Amino acid sequence: MKNLIFKYSCVILFFIAVFVNFSPAAFAESNKESKPDIESDIAAFIGSIPDPVAVIGEAEIRKVQLIEEIMPLLKAVRESSPSLDEDDISKMKKAAVVAAERMAERIILMDLAKKASCIPSDEEIMDEFSNIAGGVSLKETEFASKMGVSPASLKKRIGEAIAIRIWMEKEVAPKAKPGEGEIDDFYKNNIERFGYPERFAISHILLRISGDKEGDSLLEAKLRTIAMAVGNSQEEFKERARKISEDERTKDSGGMLGIFSLDEMPTAFRIAAAGLRAGEISGPFKTEAGWHIVRLDSKKEKKVLSLQEMSPKIIKILRAKKTEEIVTALLKKEKERLGFKILWNSK
């Protein structure tokens, strides 16, 4: 449900992600001076926005409101681009049109939240504001400044997000509860998602390639001899790895590579490990790094979790899906009823 609230409350970080030229480094350098070209390009873009931008019922979404909404986008553009080409302008227009549509949806949802008395307290808003700012190690005023908006504007947006969340929990969540049959069907149709694959704990000894065919033969023979001498002894394998393995990352731990499913291993290791039983050592095999032998230290069998174990997760998945369907249908109906219309061609 949090993802849906994020979508319809139009949290302003969205616009930064939309514009592909934005980078985290640019965000961090919020005091970077803008160049004349980018300022004139942004001014031209702002000048192209109609007023009003959209209508919904008797309400209008005014140009000044949209500019405030997309201020983080404009700030990101200033800090990351020396100028704007036609493709950049097109992306910004599309992002701004999406913003206007989200604003309309927020108007609808906020009206429903107010009618249902789902209004957060000032304390709730401030707590959420502090949590968001704290997540990026900034004070509230610093965070708002980085985003290019006033603290009051950001608090208003956060308050709307909380109100919509409360409304969804009160009015939508009860309708989105999945039935037992839906839970059973989802489990049966997605059973491969509900479990753990075989997991292999493996160690290896690596000898680096010498560069000639004779050297390859000697390395292969040496590793074959080690494998035969070690047998099933894990301690002996670890000791040999510490002494002769040329993998500096793993030799001190006795060659331990980690625990993996077969799909997580490189092809050569997957082939080598797949046919081993716990305690066995593979034959020598070659990779770009050199010659290896692999020991299967232990294997955890594949496990499929029961319906009872997975029910809480399935309920969460189905409830989120149903919630989005309910809200999407409601917004579509309300926008049609209210005659929502964008007055700006985004192309």
TITIVEX-542862 format. One record per residue (C-alpha): z, x, y; residue in one letter; residue number from 1. Coordinates in steps of 0.02 Angstrom, whole numbers, plus 32768, in hexadecimal, padded with zeros to 4 digits. Layout:
N
<r <Z; X; Y>; 'A'; NUM>
...
This chain:
347
<r <8000; 8000; 8000>; 'M'; 1>
<r <8020; 8092; 8076>; 'K'; 2>
<r <7F68; 80C2; 8071>; 'N'; 3>
<r <7F38; 8011; 80A3>; 'L'; 4>
<r <7FB5; 800F; 8132>; 'I'; 5>
<r <7F6F; 80B7; 816B>; 'F'; 6>
<r <7EC0; 806C; 816C>; 'K'; 7>
<r <7EE4; 7FCC; 81CC>; 'Y'; 8>
<r <7F66; 8012; 8244>; 'S'; 9>
<r <7EE2; 8092; 8278>; 'C'; 10>
<r <7F53; 812A; 827B>; 'V'; 11>
<r <7EFD; 819F; 82F3>; 'I'; 12>
<r <7EF2; 8237; 8283>; 'L'; 13>
<r <7E5F; 81DB; 8231>; 'F'; 14>
<r <7DEA; 8206; 82BD>; 'F'; 15>
<r <7E0A; 82C0; 82AE>; 'I'; 16>
<r <7DD4; 82BA; 81F8>; 'A'; 17>
<r <7D34; 8259; 8223>; 'V'; 18>
<r <7CED; 82DF; 8294>; 'F'; 19>
<r <7CB2; 836C; 8224>; 'V'; 20>
<r <7CB8; 83F4; 82A7>; 'N'; 21>
<r <7D74; 83E2; 82BE>; 'F'; 22>
<r <7DE1; 8468; 826F>; 'S'; 23>
<r <7E9F; 847D; 825A>; 'P'; 24>
<r <7E93; 851D; 82BE>; 'A'; 25>
<r <7E4E; 84BD; 8351>; 'A'; 26>
<r <7EDA; 843F; 8344>; 'F'; 27>
<r <7F5B; 84CB; 8348>; 'A'; 28>
<r <7F0D; 8512; 83E7>; 'E'; 29>
<r <7F27; 8478; 8451>; 'S'; 30>
<r <7F2D; 84DA; 84F3>; 'N'; 31>
<r <7E81; 8525; 84DC>; 'K'; 32>
<r <7E18; 850C; 8578>; 'E'; 33>
<r <7D81; 8498; 856B>; 'S'; 34>
<r <7CD6; 84D7; 859D>; 'K'; 35>
<r <7C6C; 8480; 8622>; 'P'; 36>
<r <7BE5; 844E; 85A4>; 'D'; 37>
<r <7C5C; 83F3; 8531>; 'I'; 38>
<r <7CAF; 839A; 85C4>; 'E'; 39>
<r <7C09; 835A; 8605>; 'S'; 40>
<r <7BD4; 8326; 8556>; 'D'; 41>
<r <7C76; 82C6; 853B>; 'I'; 42>
<r <7C67; 8276; 85E7>; 'A'; 43>
<r <7BB7; 823D; 85B9>; 'A'; 44>
<r <7BF6; 81F8; 8513>; 'F'; 45>
<r <7C82; 8198; 856A>; 'I'; 46>
<r <7C05; 8158; 85E9>; 'G'; 47>
<r <7B9B; 810F; 855C>; 'S'; 48>
<r <7C29; 80A1; 851D>; 'I'; 49>
<r <7C12; 7FEB; 8555>; 'P'; 50>
<r <7C9D; 7F82; 859E>; 'D'; 51>
<r <7CD4; 7F1D; 8542>; 'P'; 52>
<r <7CB2; 7F77; 849E>; 'V'; 53>
<r <7CD4; 7EE1; 842E>; 'A'; 54>
<r <7D11; 7E2E; 8431>; 'V'; 55>
<r <7D81; 7DD4; 83B6>; 'I'; 56>
<r <7DAC; 7D20; 83DB>; 'G'; 57>
<r <7DE3; 7D16; 8490>; 'E'; 58>
<r <7E16; 7DCD; 8491>; 'A'; 59>
<r <7DAC; 7E5F; 84C8>; 'E'; 60>
<r <7DB9; 7F14; 8493>; 'I'; 61>
<r <7DA0; 7F6D; 8538>; 'R'; 62>
<r <7D53; 8017; 8553>; 'K'; 63>
<r <7DF6; 8062; 8592>; 'V'; 64>
<r <7E4E; 8027; 84F3>; 'Q'; 65>
<r <7DCB; 8076; 8483>; 'L'; 66>
<r <7DD3; 811A; 84E4>; 'I'; 67>
<r <7E90; 811E; 84CA>; 'E'; 68>
<r <7E74; 80F9; 8412>; 'E'; 69>
<r <7DF9; 8188; 83F8>; 'I'; 70>
<r <7E52; 8204; 8469>; 'M'; 71>
<r <7E83; 8272; 83D4>; 'P'; 72>
<r <7DCC; 827C; 83A4>; 'L'; 73>
<r <7D9B; 82AD; 8455>; 'L'; 74>
<r <7E25; 832F; 845A>; 'K'; 75>
<r <7DED; 8378; 83B3>; 'A'; 76>
<r <7D39; 8382; 83EF>; 'V'; 77>
<r <7D6C; 83DA; 8491>; 'R'; 78>
<r <7DCA; 845D; 842F>; 'E'; 79>
<r <7D4B; 847D; 83A6>; 'S'; 80>
<r <7C9C; 8470; 83F2>; 'S'; 81>
<r <7C49; 84C8; 8485>; 'P'; 82>
<r <7BD0; 8437; 849A>; 'S'; 83>
<r <7B90; 839B; 8441>; 'L'; 84>
<r <7AE6; 8382; 83F2>; 'D'; 85>
<r <7A97; 82DB; 83C2>; 'E'; 86>
<r <7AE3; 82E0; 8314>; 'D'; 87>
<r <7B91; 82FC; 835D>; 'D'; 88>
<r <7B7B; 826B; 83D5>; 'I'; 89>
<r <7B41; 81FB; 8347>; 'S'; 90>
<r <7BDB; 8226; 82DF>; 'K'; 91>
<r <7C4D; 8206; 8373>; 'M'; 92>
<r <7BFD; 815C; 8394>; 'K'; 93>
<r <7C11; 812B; 82DE>; 'K'; 94>
<r <7CC7; 8161; 82E0>; 'A'; 95>
<r <7CE4; 8100; 8381>; 'A'; 96>
<r <7C95; 8062; 8338>; 'V'; 97>
<r <7D05; 8073; 829F>; 'V'; 98>
<r <7D98; 8084; 8317>; 'A'; 99>
<r <7D67; 7FE4; 8371>; 'A'; 100>
<r <7D5C; 7F87; 82CC>; 'E'; 101>
<r <7E06; 7FC8; 8296>; 'R'; 102>
<r <7E4C; 7F93; 833F>; 'M'; 103>
<r <7E0C; 7EE2; 8320>; 'A'; 104>
<r <7E58; 7EE2; 8272>; 'E'; 105>
<r <7EFC; 7F1F; 82BA>; 'R'; 106>
<r <7EFA; 7E90; 8338>; 'I'; 107>
<r <7EE7; 7E15; 82A9>; 'I'; 108>
<r <7F6E; 7E63; 823E>; 'L'; 109>
<r <7FE7; 7E76; 82D0>; 'M'; 110>
<r <7FD0; 7DBE; 82FC>; 'D'; 111>
<r <7FFD; 7D91; 8248>; 'L'; 112>
<r <8091; 7E09; 824B>; 'A'; 113>
<r <80D5; 7DBD; 82EC>; 'K'; 114>
<r <80C3; 7D0C; 82A8>; 'K'; 115>
<r <8126; 7D41; 820E>; 'A'; 116>
<r <81AA; 7D98; 827C>; 'S'; 117>
<r <8182; 7E41; 822E>; 'C'; 118>
<r <81AE; 7EAA; 82C6>; 'I'; 119>
<r <8204; 7F54; 82AF>; 'P'; 120>
<r <829A; 7F89; 8315>; 'S'; 121>
<r <8291; 8016; 8395>; 'D'; 122>
<r <82FE; 807D; 831F>; 'E'; 123>
<r <8282; 8068; 8290>; 'E'; 124>
<r <81F3; 809D; 8301>; 'I'; 125>
<r <824E; 8136; 8340>; 'M'; 126>
<r <8280; 816A; 828F>; 'D'; 127>
<r <81CC; 815E; 8256>; 'E'; 128>
<r <818F; 81BB; 82F0>; 'F'; 129>
<r <820B; 8247; 82CE>; 'S'; 130>
<r <81D8; 8251; 8217>; 'N'; 131>
<r <811F; 8260; 8242>; 'I'; 132>
<r <813B; 82E3; 82C8>; 'A'; 133>
<r <81B6; 8340; 8259>; 'G'; 134>
<r <8134; 8348; 81D0>; 'G'; 135>
<r <80CE; 83BF; 823C>; 'V'; 136>
<r <8169; 8417; 8282>; 'S'; 137>
<r <8158; 83D1; 8331>; 'L'; 138>
<r <81C3; 836D; 83A7>; 'K'; 139>
<r <8187; 82BC; 83CE>; 'E'; 140>
<r <8145; 82E7; 847C>; 'T'; 141>
<r <80EE; 8383; 843B>; 'E'; 142>
<r <809C; 8322; 83AE>; 'F'; 143>
<r <805C; 829B; 8424>; 'A'; 144>
<r <8019; 8320; 8499>; 'S'; 145>
<r <7FC0; 8377; 840A>; 'K'; 146>
<r <7F6F; 82D2; 83DD>; 'M'; 147>
<r <7F37; 82B7; 848F>; 'G'; 148>
<r <7F99; 8216; 84A9>; 'V'; 149>
<r <803A; 81E5; 84FF>; 'S'; 150>
<r <80DC; 81D3; 849B>; 'P'; 151>
<r <80E0; 811B; 84CE>; 'A'; 152>
<r <8032; 80FD; 8489>; 'S'; 153>
<r <805B; 8155; 83E7>; 'L'; 154>
<r <80FE; 80F5; 83D4>; 'K'; 155>
<r <809F; 8053; 83EF>; 'K'; 156>
<r <8025; 8081; 8365>; 'R'; 157>
<r <80B2; 80B1; 82F1>; 'I'; 158>
<r <810B; 800D; 8317>; 'G'; 159>
<r <806D; 7FAD; 82EA>; 'E'; 160>
<r <805D; 800E; 8246>; 'A'; 161>
<r <8110; 7FE3; 8218>; 'I'; 162>
<r <80F8; 7F2C; 8246>; 'A'; 163>
<r <805D; 7F21; 81D9>; 'I'; 164>
<r <80B9; 7F75; 814A>; 'R'; 165>
<r <8149; 7EF9; 8157>; 'I'; 166>
<r <80CE; 7E68; 815C>; 'W'; 167>
<r <8071; 7EA8; 80C3>; 'M'; 168>
<r <8113; 7EBD; 8062>; 'E'; 169>
<r <814C; 7E0F; 8093>; 'K'; 170>
<r <80AB; 7DAA; 808D>; 'E'; 171>
<r <802D; 7E08; 8022>; 'V'; 172>
<r <8090; 7E69; 7F9F>; 'A'; 173>
<r <80D2; 7DCB; 7F46>; 'P'; 174>
<r <801F; 7D8D; 7F32>; 'K'; 175>
<r <7FE4; 7E36; 7EF2>; 'A'; 176>
<r <805A; 7E40; 7E5D>; 'K'; 177>
<r <7FF0; 7E5A; 7DBF>; 'P'; 178>
<r <8008; 7DEF; 7D25>; 'G'; 179>
<r <8037; 7E2F; 7C78>; 'E'; 180>
<r <7F85; 7E16; 7C3A>; 'G'; 181>
<r <7F3F; 7E7D; 7CC9>; 'E'; 182>
<r <7FB8; 7F0A; 7CA3>; 'I'; 183>
<r <7F8C; 7F08; 7BE9>; 'D'; 184>
<r <7ED1; 7F07; 7C0E>; 'D'; 185>
<r <7EDE; 7F96; 7C8B>; 'F'; 186>
<r <7F40; 7FFF; 7C0E>; 'Y'; 187>
<r <7EC3; 7FE0; 7B81>; 'K'; 188>
<r <7E2C; 8004; 7BF0>; 'N'; 189>
<r <7E76; 80A2; 7C3B>; 'N'; 190>
<r <7EDF; 80E6; 7BAD>; 'I'; 191>
<r <7E93; 8194; 7BC1>; 'E'; 192>
<r <7EE9; 81A0; 7C6B>; 'R'; 193>
<r <7F95; 8181; 7C25>; 'F'; 194>
<r <7FCB; 821B; 7BC9>; 'G'; 195>
<r <7FC4; 82D6; 7BBA>; 'Y'; 196>
<r <7F3B; 833F; 7B68>; 'P'; 197>
<r <7F63; 83CB; 7AEE>; 'E'; 198>
<r <7FB6; 8459; 7B4C>; 'R'; 199>
<r <7FA7; 850E; 7B17>; 'F'; 200>
<r <801E; 859A; 7B47>; 'A'; 201>
<r <7FB6; 8638; 7B3A>; 'I'; 202>
<r <7FC9; 86F3; 7B55>; 'S'; 203>
<r <7F45; 8779; 7B54>; 'H'; 204>
<r <7F24; 8833; 7B54>; 'I'; 205>
<r <7E95; 8870; 7BC1>; 'L'; 206>
<r <7E38; 8915; 7BB5>; 'L'; 207>
<r <7DBE; 8935; 7C42>; 'R'; 208>
<r <7D06; 8952; 7C1D>; 'I'; 209>
<r <7CD4; 8A09; 7C1C>; 'S'; 210>
<r <7C1C; 89E9; 7C43>; 'G'; 211>
<r <7BC1; 8A21; 7BA6>; 'D'; 212>
<r <7B9D; 89D4; 7AFC>; 'K'; 213>
<r <7C01; 8A58; 7A9F>; 'E'; 214>
<r <7C95; 8A37; 7B10>; 'G'; 215>
<r <7C87; 897C; 7AEC>; 'D'; 216>
<r <7C8C; 899D; 7A32>; 'S'; 217>
<r <7D25; 8A0B; 7A42>; 'L'; 218>
<r <7D82; 8988; 7AAC>; 'L'; 219>
<r <7D57; 88FD; 7A32>; 'E'; 220>
<r <7D90; 8965; 799E>; 'A'; 221>
<r <7E31; 8997; 79F7>; 'K'; 222>
<r <7E5F; 88E2; 7A1C>; 'L'; 223>
<r <7E35; 88AD; 796A>; 'R'; 224>
<r <7EA9; 8935; 7928>; 'T'; 225>
<r <7F35; 88FD; 799F>; 'I'; 226>
<r <7F22; 8848; 7967>; 'A'; 227>
<r <7F30; 8879; 78B1>; 'M'; 228>
<r <7FC7; 88E9; 78D0>; 'A'; 229>
<r <8025; 8869; 7938>; 'V'; 230>
<r <8010; 87D8; 78BF>; 'G'; 231>
<r <8076; 8741; 78F1>; 'N'; 232>
<r <80FC; 87A0; 7951>; 'S'; 233>
<r <8107; 8761; 7A04>; 'Q'; 234>
<r <8179; 87EF; 7A38>; 'E'; 235>
<r <8104; 8871; 79F3>; 'E'; 236>
<r <8071; 8822; 7A4E>; 'F'; 237>
<r <80D3; 881F; 7AF1>; 'K'; 238>
<r <8104; 88D5; 7ADC>; 'E'; 239>
<r <8050; 8909; 7ABD>; 'R'; 240>
<r <8018; 88A5; 7B56>; 'A'; 241>
<r <8098; 88FC; 7BC4>; 'R'; 242>
<r <805E; 89A6; 7B89>; 'K'; 243>
<r <7FA0; 8999; 7B82>; 'I'; 244>
<r <7F61; 88FA; 7BD6>; 'S'; 245>
<r <7EFD; 891D; 7C73>; 'E'; 246>
<r <7F1F; 8873; 7CC0>; 'D'; 247>
<r <7F9C; 88A5; 7D45>; 'E'; 248>
<r <7FCA; 87EF; 7D6A>; 'R'; 249>
<r <8008; 87C9; 7CBA>; 'T'; 250>
<r <8034; 886B; 7C61>; 'K'; 251>
<r <80E9; 886F; 7C9F>; 'D'; 252>
<r <8105; 87C1; 7C56>; 'S'; 253>
<r <80BE; 87F6; 7BAE>; 'G'; 254>
<r <8012; 87B2; 7BD2>; 'G'; 255>
<r <8049; 86FF; 7BF4>; 'M'; 256>
<r <7FBC; 869F; 7C48>; 'L'; 257>
<r <8011; 85F5; 7C51>; 'G'; 258>
<r <8003; 8548; 7C07>; 'I'; 259>
<r <7F5C; 84EE; 7C0F>; 'F'; 260>
<r <7EF6; 8462; 7BC7>; 'S'; 261>
<r <7E51; 8499; 7B7A>; 'L'; 262>
<r <7DF2; 8450; 7C0E>; 'D'; 263>
<r <7E55; 84BE; 7C85>; 'E'; 264>
<r <7E24; 8560; 7C2D>; 'M'; 265>
<r <7D89; 85CA; 7C4E>; 'P'; 266>
<r <7D08; 85AF; 7BC5>; 'T'; 267>
<r <7D28; 8651; 7B67>; 'A'; 268>
<r <7DE3; 8632; 7B60>; 'F'; 269>
<r <7DC9; 857D; 7B2E>; 'R'; 270>
<r <7D5E; 85B0; 7A9B>; 'I'; 271>
<r <7DD9; 8636; 7A67>; 'A'; 272>
<r <7E73; 85C8; 7A73>; 'A'; 273>
<r <7E2D; 8526; 7A2C>; 'A'; 274>
<r <7E2D; 855F; 7976>; 'G'; 275>
<r <7ED7; 85B6; 7976>; 'L'; 276>
<r <7F7B; 857B; 792E>; 'R'; 277>
<r <801E; 85A9; 7983>; 'A'; 278>
<r <8042; 8662; 796A>; 'G'; 279>
<r <7F8F; 8693; 7942>; 'E'; 280>
<r <7F26; 8710; 79A2>; 'I'; 281>
<r <7E6C; 86FB; 79C6>; 'S'; 282>
<r <7DE6; 8778; 79A0>; 'G'; 283>
<r <7DAD; 87E6; 7A30>; 'P'; 284>
<r <7D3A; 8795; 7AAF>; 'F'; 285>
<r <7CE5; 87D1; 7B4C>; 'K'; 286>
<r <7CE6; 878D; 7BFE>; 'T'; 287>
<r <7CB1; 87D7; 7CA5>; 'E'; 288>
<r <7D60; 8820; 7CB4>; 'A'; 289>
<r <7D5B; 887C; 7C0E>; 'G'; 290>
<r <7D8E; 8864; 7B58>; 'W'; 291>
<r <7E1C; 87EF; 7B29>; 'H'; 292>
<r <7E83; 87B2; 7A9A>; 'I'; 293>
<r <7EE4; 8710; 7AB1>; 'V'; 294>
<r <7F84; 86DB; 7A5C>; 'R'; 295>
<r <7FB1; 8622; 7A4E>; 'L'; 296>
<r <806C; 8627; 7A6F>; 'D'; 297>
<r <8086; 856C; 7A5C>; 'S'; 298>
<r <8028; 84C8; 7A62>; 'K'; 299>
<r <8063; 841F; 7A9F>; 'K'; 300>
<r <8007; 8391; 7A4B>; 'E'; 301>
<r <7FA9; 830C; 7AA9>; 'K'; 302>
<r <8016; 8279; 7AD9>; 'K'; 303>
<r <7FE6; 81CA; 7B0E>; 'V'; 304>
<r <806C; 8170; 7B71>; 'L'; 305>
<r <8099; 80C1; 7B3C>; 'S'; 306>
<r <8075; 8023; 7B9E>; 'L'; 307>
<r <812F; 8013; 7BC1>; 'Q'; 308>
<r <8136; 80C4; 7C08>; 'E'; 309>
<r <809C; 80A9; 7C74>; 'M'; 310>
<r <80BE; 7FF7; 7CB0>; 'S'; 311>
<r <8110; 802B; 7D56>; 'P'; 312>
<r <807B; 8099; 7D83>; 'K'; 313>
<r <7FFC; 8015; 7D4E>; 'I'; 314>
<r <8055; 7F8F; 7DB3>; 'I'; 315>
<r <804F; 8001; 7E4C>; 'K'; 316>
<r <7F93; 8021; 7E34>; 'I'; 317>
<r <7F69; 7F69; 7E1A>; 'L'; 318>
<r <7FD8; 7F2F; 7EA8>; 'R'; 319>
<r <7F85; 7FA8; 7F22>; 'A'; 320>
<r <7ED8; 7F6F; 7EE9>; 'K'; 321>
<r <7F05; 7EB7; 7EFA>; 'K'; 322>
<r <7F56; 7ED3; 7FA2>; 'T'; 323>
<r <7EBA; 7F26; 7FE6>; 'E'; 324>
<r <7E4E; 7E9A; 7FA1>; 'E'; 325>
<r <7EBD; 7E15; 7FF0>; 'I'; 326>
<r <7EC4; 7E6A; 809A>; 'V'; 327>
<r <7E0A; 7E94; 809B>; 'T'; 328>
<r <7DDD; 7DDF; 8074>; 'A'; 329>
<r <7E56; 7D9F; 80F7>; 'L'; 330>
<r <7E11; 7E12; 817E>; 'L'; 331>
<r <7D5E; 7DE5; 8154>; 'K'; 332>
<r <7D87; 7D2C; 8162>; 'K'; 333>
<r <7DE7; 7D40; 8205>; 'E'; 334>
<r <7D62; 7DAD; 8256>; 'K'; 335>
<r <7CDF; 7D2A; 822B>; 'E'; 336>
<r <7D4E; 7C9D; 826B>; 'R'; 337>
<r <7D72; 7CF7; 830D>; 'L'; 338>
<r <7CBF; 7D2F; 8328>; 'G'; 339>
<r <7CE4; 7DE9; 8327>; 'F'; 340>
<r <7C53; 7E4B; 836E>; 'K'; 341>
<r <7C35; 7F01; 839B>; 'I'; 342>
<r <7BD6; 7F0B; 843F>; 'L'; 343>
<r <7BA3; 7FC1; 842D>; 'W'; 344>
<r <7B13; 7FFE; 83C4>; 'N'; 345>
<r <7B56; 8092; 8360>; 'S'; 346>
<r <7AAB; 80DB; 8338>; 'K'; 347>
